[in-house]
Amino acid sequence: MRARLSSLWRHVRTALVCCIGYALWALPHLAQAQAADMSERTRACTACHGEQGRAGPDGYYPRLAGKPADYLFHQLQNFQQGRRHYSPMQHLIAPLSEDYLRAMAEHFASQHPPYPAPPAATASAQVLARGKALVFEGDASRHIPACVHCHGHALTGVLPAVPGLLGLPRDYLNAQLGGWQTGQRHAHAPDCMAAIAKRLNDADVHALSQWLATQPVPAPSAAVAQRPARAGATAPLPTCGSAP
């Protein structure tokens, strides 16, 4: 009896070792298969947003790659639920489940193709200086906070859901600021970006987009863990509906 039990245990042990070994071999291959599957399932996205979501060539389709997953997920929901308006996007994602949207967001957040060099500046030094001042200092007289207060001092975004502002085309930046100003783009309340954008005049928007679009993306380009502290601030920045 002992011999039979010993033999049985050897067979069970061998089977367990084989199963564990197979699992260790299969897991990375399964992850690769899932990544390849998502690449195929997001072909409709990359047709406009570029391979791996690196950005479209015409200046209107932004980079998706490497943006915070929560930001991408919230924007997909905003299109689906009518807070952002662009008919092709709304029709494309209308039938998709929340789980599918989340999987898409996580897929593009995990992509990190290199950024191209920024275009040369075409604006005057005065315009660029105004854009840089708004980015780093804001305009307290008009209650316009500095962009870096929410988007991070390196402007690469802040986790979990604030996007970076560098590496975006000037036309896209103009279009989005205009969308906030005209109500074509919304977020959950409190809609901080809408309030800020409506305080900007045309010269401000021009200066911001000119300066931001001509800045190189730093390395590392990933979103940071927390927003920078504000010198002399007595109260924390609010949690805005753009990043619930």
Buried (B, 14 or more C-beta within 10 A) or exposed (E): EEEEEEEEEEEEEEEEEEEEEEEEEEEEEEEEEEEEEBBEEBEEBBEBBBEBBBBBEEBBBBBBBBBBBBBBBBBBBBBBEEBBBBEEBBEBBEEEEEEEBBBBBBBBBEBEBEBEEBEEBEBEEEBBEBBBBBBEEBBEEEEBBBBBBBBBBBBBBBBBBBBBBBBBBBEBBBBBBBBBBEEBBBBBEEBBBBEBBEBBEEEBBBBBBBBBBBBEBEEEBBBBEEBBEBEEEEEEEEEBBBBE
